[in-house]
């Protein structure tokens, strides 16, 4: 693992650091990282490197490949009788969009007849952030919204995500610190298979029923500009017995996007079904395990009685001189692939007979 700190004058390779960890996340504007090293307060190089409040740029690499570009956000110093490590932490550059609202200099908050690309370019400009559009969603990025309005208290990330959801676009980030508009690779072949007693050192499955509803109805009210009203309901196969309805009022977009909003709301709820795998390796066949990939799993003790695909949503990496650990957080592919979900827990006794 290589770590570089850019103080805007020099790019320094950090030679001696410890307690390093980072997390790559797919459906997020930022990935987190943290590390520690022994700080010599009399060393001019280290004083500049650790300069509090400067938000230095950090670059994380593995085997010569860039994984993350972000800013150091926090430093933690302490003084005791024993020399302590200084703690540093930060996130990818687009993370600022989750922490900040639209500045008044960009008002009015209403946008008329603009596409997502144009709106994003406008909002990113003051932050000097770049964006990249995956070819798989380039045409959807050009579809114009008749009228859309952000809230004063709404973060930029929340507003852009609200608009992207209507177009079935995922907002993520890339290794160079650019905001990424893309589509998940949720229908590809698995990069690995995990099975009880084989590759995975530890596996767990959680089913969060409180966050699931039997049906989701999206309502779009007619607006003053002549936009049509709309309503669409989707049913959740993971709540087949108990009645648990949910109603969402669509605040932007047109009636044609109401169905898409409902389907994406259901997909978001499926994130309450989470598979976690801990393995003592960062790589599979020479490639680091990354989000936006598929794995297959067979684990009857987790109530997964037949071979089932899962989507890697995030990976947490940690390591020291003794071991390297990767924890995969996975969800059902239907969270991202737009397909109608089927309950993988139905008829498990029949399938295992």
C-alpha positions as a Python dict, from the first residue, in 0.01 Angstrom:
ca = {
    (1, 'X'): (0, 0, 0),
    (2, 'X'): (133, 344, -98),
    (3, 'X'): (20, 676, 48),
    (4, 'X'): (98, 1019, -97),
    (5, 'X'): (22, 1361, 54),
    (6, 'X'): (7, 1670, -169),
    (7, 'X'): (53, 1994, 26),
    (8, 'X'): (4, 2193, -298),
    (9, 'X'): (380, 2249, -322),
    (10, 'X'): (521, 1898, -298),
    (11, 'X'): (380, 1548, -338),
    (12, 'X'): (531, 1345, -56),
    (13, 'X'): (547, 966, -29),
    (14, 'X'): (466, 866, 326),
    (15, 'X'): (721, 601, 415),
    (16, 'X'): (626, 502, 766),
    (17, 'X'): (262, 481, 864),
    (18, 'X'): (49, 235, 1056),
    (19, 'X'): (-313, 142, 1135),
    (20, 'X'): (-408, 211, 776),
    (21, 'X'): (-764, 149, 664),
    (22, 'X'): (-990, 266, 386),
    (23, 'X'): (-1325, 180, 234),
    (24, 'X'): (-1424, 189, -131),
    (25, 'X'): (-1797, 251, -176),
    (26, 'X'): (-1996, 228, -498),
    (27, 'X'): (-2326, 406, -428),
    (28, 'X'): (-2161, 703, -260),
    (29, 'X'): (-1993, 1031, -347),
    (30, 'X'): (-1696, 945, -125),
    (31, 'X'): (-1482, 668, 17),
    (32, 'X'): (-1320, 703, 360),
    (33, 'X'): (-957, 650, 467),
    (34, 'X'): (-752, 679, 786),
    (35, 'X'): (-394, 622, 894),
    (36, 'X'): (-147, 708, 1168),
    (37, 'X'): (224, 785, 1194),
    (38, 'X'): (477, 904, 1451),
    (39, 'X'): (493, 1283, 1431),
    (40, 'X'): (819, 1465, 1496),
    (41, 'X'): (711, 1817, 1588),
    (42, 'X'): (1061, 1950, 1515),
    (43, 'X'): (1082, 1807, 1164),
    (44, 'X'): (995, 2080, 906),
    (45, 'X'): (881, 1822, 649),
    (46, 'X'): (644, 1656, 891),
    (47, 'X'): (517, 1992, 1017),
    (48, 'X'): (411, 2081, 664),
    (49, 'X'): (271, 1737, 594),
    (50, 'X'): (56, 1741, 909),
    (51, 'X'): (-46, 2105, 884),
    (52, 'X'): (-380, 2142, 1059),
    (53, 'X'): (-664, 2311, 863),
    (54, 'X'): (-493, 2287, 523),
    (55, 'X'): (-705, 1994, 395),
    (56, 'X'): (-410, 1838, 212),
    (57, 'X'): (-478, 1613, -83),
    (58, 'X'): (-419, 1240, -20),
    (59, 'X'): (-369, 969, -281),
    (60, 'X'): (-401, 598, -199),
    (61, 'X'): (-237, 341, -429),
    (62, 'X'): (-199, -37, -429),
    (63, 'X'): (51, -218, -651),
    (64, 'X'): (101, 98, -852),
    (65, 'X'): (-270, 153, -919),
    (66, 'X'): (-454, 454, -784),
    (67, 'X'): (-754, 364, -567),
    (68, 'X'): (-862, 691, -408),
    (69, 'X'): (-796, 1065, -428),
    (70, 'X'): (-929, 1279, -146),
    (71, 'X'): (-865, 1532, 127),
    (72, 'X'): (-738, 1493, 482),
    (73, 'X'): (-1021, 1629, 697),
    (74, 'X'): (-912, 1559, 1052),
    (75, 'X'): (-596, 1529, 1259),
    (76, 'X'): (-575, 1394, 1612),
    (77, 'X'): (-275, 1479, 1830),
    (78, 'X'): (-207, 1367, 2185),
    (79, 'X'): (71, 1399, 2443),
    (80, 'X'): (148, 1136, 2705),
    (81, 'X'): (458, 994, 2868),
    (82, 'X'): (490, 760, 2571),
    (83, 'X'): (526, 887, 2215),
    (84, 'X'): (187, 849, 2043),
    (85, 'X'): (81, 812, 1684),
    (86, 'X'): (-95, 1105, 1518),
    (87, 'X'): (-429, 1001, 1366),
    (88, 'X'): (-539, 1128, 1024),
    (89, 'X'): (-866, 1069, 839),
    (90, 'X'): (-1041, 1194, 527),
    (91, 'X'): (-1255, 1109, 227),
    (92, 'X'): (-1270, 1132, -152),
    (93, 'X'): (-1292, 1482, -298),
    (94, 'X'): (-1664, 1470, -394),
    (95, 'X'): (-1750, 1404, -28),
    (96, 'X'): (-1785, 1780, 14),
    (97, 'X'): (-2113, 1757, -179),
    (98, 'X'): (-2264, 1557, 107),
    (99, 'X'): (-2154, 1812, 366),
    (100, 'X'): (-2259, 2131, 186),
    (101, 'X'): (-2580, 2289, 62),
    (102, 'X'): (-2614, 2490, -260),
    (103, 'X'): (-2442, 2828, -199),
    (104, 'X'): (-2653, 3144, -244),
    (105, 'X'): (-2425, 3248, -529),
    (106, 'X'): (-2590, 2974, -738),
    (107, 'X'): (-2949, 3075, -660),
    (108, 'X'): (-3227, 3058, -775),
    (109, 'X'): (-3282, 2700, -663),
    (110, 'X'): (-3530, 2633, -942),
    (111, 'X'): (-3399, 2497, -1272),
    (112, 'X'): (-3615, 2500, -1586),
    (113, 'X'): (-3555, 2290, -1896),
    (114, 'X'): (-3208, 2175, -1790),
    (115, 'X'): (-3063, 1823, -1801),
    (116, 'X'): (-2875, 1648, -1521),
    (117, 'X'): (-2540, 1714, -1686),
    (118, 'X'): (-2607, 2088, -1698),
    (119, 'X'): (-2735, 2103, -1340),
    (120, 'X'): (-2436, 1904, -1211),
    (121, 'X'): (-2185, 2120, -1395),
    (122, 'X'): (-2339, 2430, -1244),
    (123, 'X'): (-2329, 2293, -890),
    (124, 'X'): (-1976, 2149, -912),
    (125, 'X'): (-1813, 2463, -1052),
    (126, 'X'): (-1754, 2653, -721),
    (127, 'X'): (-1591, 2344, -570),
    (128, 'X'): (-1356, 2296, -867),
    (129, 'X'): (-1468, 1937, -891),
    (130, 'X'): (-1462, 1741, -1214),
    (131, 'X'): (-1720, 1488, -1322),
    (132, 'X'): (-1718, 1193, -1559),
    (133, 'X'): (-2016, 1033, -1733),
    (134, 'X'): (-2014, 662, -1810),
    (135, 'X'): (-2126, 589, -2169),
    (136, 'X'): (-2399, 360, -2032),
    (137, 'X'): (-2589, 665, -1898),
    (138, 'X'): (-2473, 943, -2131),
    (139, 'X'): (-2805, 968, -2317),
    (140, 'X'): (-3005, 980, -1991),
    (141, 'X'): (-2785, 1264, -1866),
    (142, 'X'): (-2915, 1477, -2156),
    (143, 'X'): (-3287, 1431, -2085),
    (144, 'X'): (-3424, 1765, -1965),
    (145, 'X'): (-3638, 1822, -1656),
    (146, 'X'): (-3929, 2059, -1717),
    (147, 'X'): (-3889, 2212, -1371),
    (148, 'X'): (-3696, 2103, -1064),
    (149, 'X'): (-3633, 2285, -737),
    (150, 'X'): (-3380, 2214, -463),
    (151, 'X'): (-3448, 2291, -96),
    (152, 'X'): (-3236, 2546, 91),
    (153, 'X'): (-3146, 2288, 356),
    (154, 'X'): (-3079, 2006, 108),
    (155, 'X'): (-2722, 1892, 46),
    (156, 'X'): (-2593, 1904, -310),
    (157, 'X'): (-2545, 1528, -304),
    (158, 'X'): (-2905, 1474, -191),
    (159, 'X'): (-3043, 1696, -467),
    (160, 'X'): (-2835, 1540, -745),
    (161, 'X'): (-2923, 1190, -621),
    (162, 'X'): (-3293, 1280, -623),
    (163, 'X'): (-3265, 1381, -988),
    (164, 'X'): (-3043, 1087, -1087),
    (165, 'X'): (-3282, 836, -931),
    (166, 'X'): (-3554, 946, -1173),
    (167, 'X'): (-3325, 852, -1462),
    (168, 'X'): (-3201, 525, -1309),
    (169, 'X'): (-2850, 671, -1277),
    (170, 'X'): (-2613, 595, -990),
    (171, 'X'): (-2391, 872, -852),
    (172, 'X'): (-2051, 748, -741),
    (173, 'X'): (-1688, 862, -763),
    (174, 'X'): (-1371, 740, -928),
    (175, 'X'): (-1012, 686, -817),
    (176, 'X'): (-910, 1036, -930),
    (177, 'X'): (-1160, 1217, -708),
    (178, 'X'): (-1413, 1292, -980),
    (179, 'X'): (-1790, 1264, -941),
    (180, 'X'): (-1908, 970, -1149),
    (181, 'X'): (-2248, 919, -1310),
    (182, 'X'): (-2281, 555, -1398),
    (183, 'X'): (-2478, 231, -1396),
    (184, 'X'): (-2397, -73, -1184),
    (185, 'X'): (-2240, -384, -1333),
    (186, 'X'): (-2498, -602, -1162),
    (187, 'X'): (-2552, -854, -1443),
    (188, 'X'): (-2196, -971, -1499),
    (189, 'X'): (-2032, -1302, -1411),
    (190, 'X'): (-1918, -1347, -1048),
    (191, 'X'): (-1554, -1272, -980),
    (192, 'X'): (-1549, -1530, -698),
    (193, 'X'): (-1756, -1792, -518),
    (194, 'X'): (-1785, -1804, -138),
    (195, 'X'): (-1912, -2117, 29),
    (196, 'X'): (-1932, -2249, 382),
    (197, 'X'): (-1597, -2395, 482),
    (198, 'X'): (-1418, -2274, 172),
    (199, 'X'): (-1292, -1928, 75),
    (200, 'X'): (-1464, -1695, 322),
    (201, 'X'): (-1317, -1671, 670),
    (202, 'X'): (-1636, -1521, 812),
    (203, 'X'): (-1984, -1457, 667),
    (204, 'X'): (-2302, -1305, 808),
    (205, 'X'): (-2646, -1217, 670),
    (206, 'X'): (-2891, -966, 814),
    (207, 'X'): (-3253, -911, 714),
    (208, 'X'): (-3378, -568, 830),
    (209, 'X'): (-3754, -609, 804),
    (210, 'X'): (-3833, -273, 964),
    (211, 'X'): (-3698, -97, 657),
    (212, 'X'): (-3908, -305, 415),
    (213, 'X'): (-4266, -240, 299),
    (214, 'X'): (-4515, -469, 130),
    (215, 'X'): (-4596, -207, -134),
    (216, 'X'): (-4466, 137, -230),
    (217, 'X'): (-4686, 397, -398),
    (218, 'X'): (-4541, 710, -557),
    (219, 'X'): (-4776, 1004, -610),
    (220, 'X'): (-4695, 1294, -843),
    (221, 'X'): (-4926, 1591, -806),
    (222, 'X'): (-5010, 1813, -1103),
    (223, 'X'): (-4808, 2134, -1094),
    (224, 'X'): (-4894, 2494, -1182),
    (225, 'X'): (-4701, 2470, -1509),
    (226, 'X'): (-4941, 2212, -1645),
    (227, 'X'): (-4750, 1897, -1555),
    (228, 'X'): (-4965, 1587, -1524),
    (229, 'X'): (-5041, 1402, -1203),
    (230, 'X'): (-4922, 1045, -1174),
    (231, 'X'): (-4935, 742, -946),
    (232, 'X'): (-4760, 406, -950),
    (233, 'X'): (-4741, 114, -704),
    (234, 'X'): (-4480, -162, -679),
    (235, 'X'): (-4500, -466, -451),
    (236, 'X'): (-4215, -611, -251),
    (237, 'X'): (-4175, -991, -270),
    (238, 'X'): (-3975, -984, 53),
    (239, 'X'): (-4287, -879, 248),
    (240, 'X'): (-4538, -1132, 110),
    (241, 'X'): (-4765, -1174, 413),
    (242, 'X'): (-4784, -868, 642),
    (243, 'X'): (-4939, -544, 507),
    (244, 'X'): (-4682, -262, 538),
    (245, 'X'): (-4760, 16, 284),
    (246, 'X'): (-4542, 319, 206),
    (247, 'X'): (-4640, 638, 19),
    (248, 'X'): (-4389, 874, -145),
    (249, 'X'): (-4478, 1217, -283),
    (250, 'X'): (-4266, 1292, -589),
    (251, 'X'): (-4142, 1650, -563),
    (252, 'X'): (-3970, 1687, -902),
    (253, 'X'): (-3971, 1535, -1247),
    (254, 'X'): (-4270, 1448, -1462),
    (255, 'X'): (-4541, 1182, -1452),
    (256, 'X'): (-4339, 966, -1691),
    (257, 'X'): (-4070, 923, -1421),
    (258, 'X'): (-4316, 822, -1147),
    (259, 'X'): (-4283, 452, -1229),
    (260, 'X'): (-3903, 480, -1222),
    (261, 'X'): (-3913, 652, -884),
    (262, 'X'): (-4130, 372, -742),
    (263, 'X'): (-3902, 98, -876),
    (264, 'X'): (-3594, 273, -738),
    (265, 'X'): (-3761, 319, -401),
    (266, 'X'): (-3815, -57, -386),
    (267, 'X'): (-3456, -117, -493),
    (268, 'X'): (-3335, 113, -214),
    (269, 'X'): (-3538, -82, 43),
    (270, 'X'): (-3367, -405, -63),
    (271, 'X'): (-3048, -261, 88),
    (272, 'X'): (-3191, -383, 419),
    (273, 'X'): (-3081, -734, 316),
    (274, 'X'): (-2705, -731, 375),
    (275, 'X'): (-2441, -998, 334),
    (276, 'X'): (-2097, -941, 488),
    (277, 'X'): (-1787, -1145, 414),
    (278, 'X'): (-1450, -1106, 586),
    (279, 'X'): (-1148, -1255, 412),
    (280, 'X'): (-776, -1233, 489),
    (281, 'X'): (-677, -1115, 146),
    (282, 'X'): (-723, -802, -61),
    (283, 'X'): (-690, -967, -402),
    (284, 'X'): (-851, -1236, -614),
    (285, 'X'): (-636, -1367, -900),
    (286, 'X'): (-400, -1071, -871),
    (287, 'X'): (-671, -802, -876),
    (288, 'X'): (-783, -608, -570),
    (289, 'X'): (-1141, -685, -469),
    (290, 'X'): (-1347, -377, -559),
    (291, 'X'): (-1710, -270, -535),
    (292, 'X'): (-1933, -284, -844),
    (293, 'X'): (-1868, -656, -894),
    (294, 'X'): (-2070, -975, -846),
    (295, 'X'): (-1989, -1273, -623),
    (296, 'X'): (-2181, -1596, -570),
    (297, 'X'): (-2256, -1748, -230),
    (298, 'X'): (-2378, -2081, -94),
    (299, 'X'): (-2422, -2087, 284),
    (300, 'X'): (-2715, -2284, 433),
    (301, 'X'): (-2634, -2161, 785),
    (302, 'X'): (-2708, -1808, 655),
    (303, 'X'): (-3039, -1930, 508),
    (304, 'X'): (-2882, -1921, 160),
    (305, 'X'): (-2964, -2276, 53),
    (306, 'X'): (-2885, -2239, -315),
    (307, 'X'): (-2607, -2066, -505),
    (308, 'X'): (-2704, -1697, -513),
    (309, 'X'): (-2542, -1390, -666),
    (310, 'X'): (-2472, -1080, -459),
    (311, 'X'): (-2347, -734, -561),
    (312, 'X'): (-2039, -593, -384),
    (313, 'X'): (-2149, -247, -269),
    (314, 'X'): (-1844, -159, -60),
    (315, 'X'): (-1516, -306, 58),
    (316, 'X'): (-1331, -207, 376),
    (317, 'X'): (-958, -272, 374),
    (318, 'X'): (-727, -277, 674),
    (319, 'X'): (-381, -406, 734),
    (320, 'X'): (-56, -398, 922),
    (321, 'X'): (274, -583, 916),
    (322, 'X'): (105, -908, 1018),
    (323, 'X'): (-216, -937, 815),
    (324, 'X'): (-438, -782, 550),
    (325, 'X'): (-815, -798, 590),
    (326, 'X'): (-1097, -713, 349),
    (327, 'X'): (-1461, -692, 454),
    (328, 'X'): (-1714, -706, 171),
    (329, 'X'): (-2058, -554, 219),
    (330, 'X'): (-2295, -700, -39),
    (331, 'X'): (-2657, -653, -142),
    (332, 'X'): (-2890, -822, -387),
    (333, 'X'): (-2817, -739, -755),
    (334, 'X'): (-3177, -614, -790),
    (335, 'X'): (-3078, -310, -583),
    (336, 'X'): (-2900, -187, -893),
    (337, 'X'): (-2987, -386, -1207),
    (338, 'X'): (-3347, -265, -1250),
    (339, 'X'): (-3488, -618, -1253),
    (340, 'X'): (-3799, -722, -1062),
    (341, 'X'): (-3677, -891, -744),
    (342, 'X'): (-3760, -1248, -652),
    (343, 'X'): (-3752, -1370, -294),
    (344, 'X'): (-3440, -1587, -256),
    (345, 'X'): (-3569, -1726, 74),
    (346, 'X'): (-3890, -1877, -71),
    (347, 'X'): (-3918, -2257, -97),
    (348, 'X'): (-3576, -2306, 61),
    (349, 'X'): (-3675, -2647, 199),
    (350, 'X'): (-3782, -2763, -146),
    (351, 'X'): (-3456, -2639, -298),
    (352, 'X'): (-3243, -2802, -32),
    (353, 'X'): (-3420, -3136, -39),
}
